[in-house]
Amino acid sequence: MKSSNIVLKVVTGSYLVLFFVYLFLPLVFMSVVAFNTSSIPQVTPWEGFTLKWFGKLFGDSQMWDGLINSLIVAFFVVIISVPIGLGASLLLTRLQFKARNGLYAILVSPILMPGIILGISTFLFWDKAFHISGGLWTAIMGQSTFISGYCMLLIMARAQRFDKTQEDAAFDLGATHRQVFWKITLPFLRPALISAAALAFMQSFENYNTTLFAIGFEQTLPIYIGSKLRAFISPAMNALACIFIALTIAGVFVYEVMRRSESFKKS
């Protein structure tokens, strides 16, 4: 029995080590390359420590334009997708009608649709129907078609656990529908709304396929990175990846500190 436990621990430990090596080794490689003097992305031979690739990155006006466009698109995608997801989730969880399952399938279907199809169809629709050429607006519309579905599913998971007797009690006390929504329903859904907004922002910011075919001659940060990688793999791209890794680690650290402080206050 003891030998079997030892074998199980060894196998489990080996699997976890291989898993984390597979997961984090490329990230470590990209981070190290960003500080190598060599103009070719490589760890060996090590030609010396440098920060020049960060300087070249910050001096690239196309990168800043792509970053600003990505932030603009992501902001408006959140503004559009979260209310649509909220309305759809309340519709599907509050009302019982024959076409409910069919409506649910329609609202979820953009998530299953290839991003290329969404991007091309969005571009053609706005161009042919309203004579609006590809740009940030069409990218926002193309992304919102499927990101709103993610928001809906996330908010629905929270809305299905809502105790409707709270609303009934508020109505009995003379509250209006608006007061019930703002004072009871919305505060209960606030964690899901925040999560949906964060998810929508990240999905929009890193989206490539849909945006590439919907944005026309404009470019976002992922499109900028893709064009640079097709032309030449510059260590400046590794510097950009290093910055994103650092921001992600910082965000996780801040979140964990806030979570522990809240749990400490509750205890």
N, C-alpha and C positions, 0 to 999 in steps of 0.2 A: 504493500500500500504506500509506503514511504517512497519507494523508488518511482512509482507511477506519479506521485506528486512532484518529485524532483524533475522528472521528464517533462511533465506538464508546465512547470515553471520555466524550464529551459526553453521549451518550444515557444511559450507565450512571450518570454523576454526577447528571444531572437526575432520573433515576428515584429514586436513593437520597435526594436532597434532598426530593423530593415525598413519598416514603414516610415519612421521618422527620418531616416537617412534619405530614402526615396523622396520624401516630401520636402525636406529642407535643404538638401545638398545643392539643387539648382539655385536656390535663393542665396545661399552662402557664396556660390561661385559668382553670381552676378554682382554681389556686393563687393567681393574682393577685386574683381576685374575693374570696377569703377575707380579704384585707387592705384591701378598699375599705369605706369608711364607709357607702356606700349600702345601704339595706335591700333593694334589688332586685339580684339577682346580675348585675352588669355591670362591664365594664372601663372603659367610657367612658359618661358623663363620670366622671372620677376625682374623688371628693368628699373624699378624704383618707385617710391611712394609719391603720389601727386594728387592735387585737387583740381587740375586744369580741366578735366572733363565736366566737372560741375560748373566751372566758369563758362565753358563753351555752351553748356546746356542753358544756363540762365541768359546767355547772350543771343540765343536763337529766338528771333521774333516770331517765327512760325509756330514754335512750341507754345509761346504765350498766347498767340491767337487761338490755337487749338484748345488750350486749357480754358481760356475765357469762354469759348463757344461751348465746351463741354459743361461748364458750370451754368451757363445760361439755359442750355437745353435741359439739364438735369433739374434746375429750379422749376421751370414751367411744367416739366413732366410730373413732378411732385404735386404742383398746384392743380393739375388736371386729373391725375390718376387717383389720388387719395379720395377726393370727393366722389368720383365715379365708383370707386371700390366701396366706399361707405354706403352710398345709395343702393348699389346692387346687393350688398350684403344684408342691409335692412329689408329690402324687398323680398329676398329669398328666405329670410329667417322669420319674417313677421306675417307674410301673406301666404295663404294656401290656395292655389288655383291649379287648374288642370295642366296648363302649359309651364308649370314651374320647372320641371326637369328639363324640358326643351330649352327654356330660357337660360337655365344654368349651363347647359351644354354650349349654347351660343356664346355666352360670356366667357367661358373657359377656353373655347376653341382657338383664340389667337395665341394662347400660350403654346399650343401644340403645333402651330403653323411655323414653317421655316422662316427665319428672319429675312432671308433674301426675298421671299414672296411678299412679306409685309412691306419691305422697303420699296420694291418695284411698284406694287399696287398703290401704295400711298403717293408715290411720286407721280404716277400716271393719272390718278384720280384728281389730285389738286391741279395738275397741269392742264388736263383736258376739260374738267368741269368748271374750274374757276380761273384758269390761265395764271396760276401761281407757280412760278418755276421753283425748282428745288432749292432749298435753303434751310435755315434753322427752323422755320415754321413747319415744313414738311417732316423734318427729323423729329420734332416734338410730337407731331401727330402720329407718325409711324411708331415711335416708341410707346406712346400712351396706349395704343391699341392692345398691346399685350401686357404692359406693366400694370395697367389698371386691373387686369385679371389676377395678378399676384396680390395686389392690394385687397381685392375682394375676398380671396381665399383666406388671407391673414386676418382680416377683420371678422369674417364669418366665424372663424374658430373661436373668437372671443364673444361674438354676439350670441352664439348658440348656448352659452353658459349664463346668459343674463336671466335674472329672476324678474319676470314681468309683473309679479305682484307689487313690486316697488312702484311701478308706473300706475297701477290700478289704485294703490293707496294715495298717490299724489293727485290723481283725478278726483278721488272721493273727497279730498281736502280742498278742491276748488282750483287746482292748478290747470293752466292751459296746456295745449299740446307743445307750444314753443317752450314754455317753462320746464315741462317734463323732459324735453329733448336736451335742453342746455344744462339743466341742473342734475339730471339723473342718468339719462342714456349716454350722453357724450362723455361725462367723467368716467363712467364704467369702461367705455371703449377707448379712453385716452391712451393706455399702454399699447393697444393694437394699432392705433392711429400713428403713434410715434414710430413703432416698428415698421409699419407700412411706408411711412415717409422715408425712413432710413433705407429700407429695401429698394424703394422706387428710385431714390437718388443714386444708390450704388449700381443698380441695374442699368440706369440711364448713362451714368458716367463711364462705365466700361463697355457699353454696347458698341459693336463693330458692324455686324452683318446688316442689320436693318438700317442703321445710320448711313452706311456707305452708299446704299442704293437710293436713299431718300433725300440726302442732303445736297445733292447736286455738286456744284463747284466749291462749296464750303468744306471745311474739315474740322473735326473734333480731335481731341488728344489721341484716342485710339487710332483714328485714321492717320494722323500725323506719324505715330509710332510705326504703323504698318507700312507707310510709304518709305520711311527711313530704313526699315529692316529689309525691304525689297531692294533698295538701292545699294546700301552698304551698312553693315553692322558696326556702328560706331560705339566706342565705349561710353559716349555721352548718354546713350540709351540705357546702359547699365547704371549710370549715375541717376537717371530718372527712376529706374526700378529700385535703386537703393533708397531714394527719398520716399517712395511709396511704402517700402517695407518699414522704414523708420516711423512714418506716420501711422501705419497700422499698429505697430508695437506700442506707440505712444497712446493711441486711442484705446487699445485693450487695457493698458495700464491705468489710464484715467477712469475707464468704466469699472474696473475691478476695485479701485480705491473708492469710487462713489458707491458701489454696491456694498462694500464692507462697512462704510460709514453709515449707510442707511440701516443695515442689519444691526449695527452696534447701537444706533439710536432706538430702534424698536425693542431691543433686548434690555 
